[in-house]
């Protein structure tokens, strides 16, 4: 599969389509403190998993 082939990945809904388009149009910006944001995301994921037990 070619990464640039539009049929490589078809969005499942409008929200996913909008997300893909925003990425393709370079509308995303990196966060200023990646390590801090990464740790926050990991902690949030761990807390979510704890709730499911």
C-alpha positions in Angstrom: 0.0 0.0 0.0 1.2 3.5 -0.9 1.0 6.0 2.0 -0.3 8.6 -0.4 -3.0 6.4 -1.9 -6.4 7.9 -0.8 -7.9 4.4 -0.6 -5.3 3.2 1.9 -7.4 4.4 4.7 -11.1 5.3 4.4 -12.5 7.4 7.3 -15.4 5.7 9.1 -17.4 8.8 9.8 -17.4 12.6 9.3 -15.5 13.3 12.4 -12.6 11.1 11.3 -12.7 12.6 7.8 -12.5 16.1 9.3 -9.6 15.0 11.5 -7.7 13.6 8.5 -8.2 16.7 6.4 -7.0 19.0 9.3 -3.8 16.9 9.5 -3.3 16.9 5.7 -3.6 20.8 5.8 -1.0 21.1 8.5 -3.4 22.6 11.0 -1.8 20.8 13.9 1.0 22.3 15.9 3.4 20.5 18.3 3.0 21.1 22.0 5.6 23.3 23.7 6.5 20.8 26.5 6.1 17.3 24.9 7.4 15.4 27.9 5.0 17.0 30.3 2.0 16.5 28.0 3.0 12.9 27.4 3.1 12.2 31.1 -0.3 13.8 31.5 -1.7 11.6 28.8 -0.2 8.4 30.2 -1.6 9.3 33.7 -5.1 9.9 32.2 -5.0 6.6 30.4 -3.9 4.8 33.6 -6.7 6.4 35.6 -9.2 5.4 32.9 -8.0 1.8 33.1 -8.3 1.8 36.9 -12.0 2.9 36.6 -12.7 -0.1 34.4 -11.6 -2.7 37.0 
